[in-house]
Amino acid sequence: RWVLDYKGVAYRIHNQLPGPHAFLNRLRTGSPTVPLLVDHGKAISGSHAIALHLEALGGSKPLLPASRAALALLDDTVSYFDDVVGPAVRRYVYGLITARPEMFSEAVFRDYTGVWRTIGRMMAPPVRLAIAKMYDVSSPSARALPDLIRAAADRIESQLAGGAHFLLDDRFTLADITVASLMAPMTGPVGSPWAFELEIPEFQRLRAELSARPVGEYLRRQYASRHAS
């Protein structure tokens, strides 16, 4: 959505119900996951693939860096955050909220409206159990997730060393959108979908810790710029 907004592309949002979405999306793209963009009948799955599709359409406000070195670093950054950090953040947050049924229902279905919100809340119990199993939230390995998230924050801050406002080529690129989107749950910057509080002391402590670091200021700045543009 950030890429679409940035490029001024009009779109409609369809919040799919968890569970049935997997079957429908697999028919369209071969992948059960979201997000999924349908552009003039063509279905594209995955945030990065969608961003590259939109980039290939041309127009103003490109999001790819110009230098070959920065392009290589973009691929490395996106791969790390898509494949390692994003799943770790999701697993950590799901581990906390799947243990709290009411909180899970509110967090997952907060953007649904009307009858779909009612249906979603009815489906919440089996969806909660399925997600807890999918992400193996009770495994001892889940205890390492906060440190993995801290390591991701370290990496962001190392790329911003010297006072840079952006991760690559000193300008806003797809790297910033990827990192800010996937790390937003861990600081809840204003303007993000995660700008609400989860009343879980462990989560609140980690959020406060990261928000007070340079990575917290970086994330706040990206979302402030998004909504100011």
Secondary structure as UniProt FT lines:
FT   HELIX           2..7
FT   TURN            18..19
FT   HELIX           20..29
FT   STRAND          36..39
FT   TURN            40..41
FT   STRAND          42..45
FT   HELIX           47..56
FT   HELIX           68..80
FT   HELIX           81..85
FT   HELIX           86..97
FT   TURN            98..99
FT   HELIX           101..109
FT   TURN            110..111
FT   HELIX           114..134
FT   TURN            135..138
FT   HELIX           140..144
FT   HELIX           145..159
FT   TURN            160..163
FT   TURN            169..170
FT   HELIX           174..183
FT   HELIX           184..186
FT   TURN            190..191
FT   TURN            193..194
FT   HELIX           201..211
FT   HELIX           214..228
//
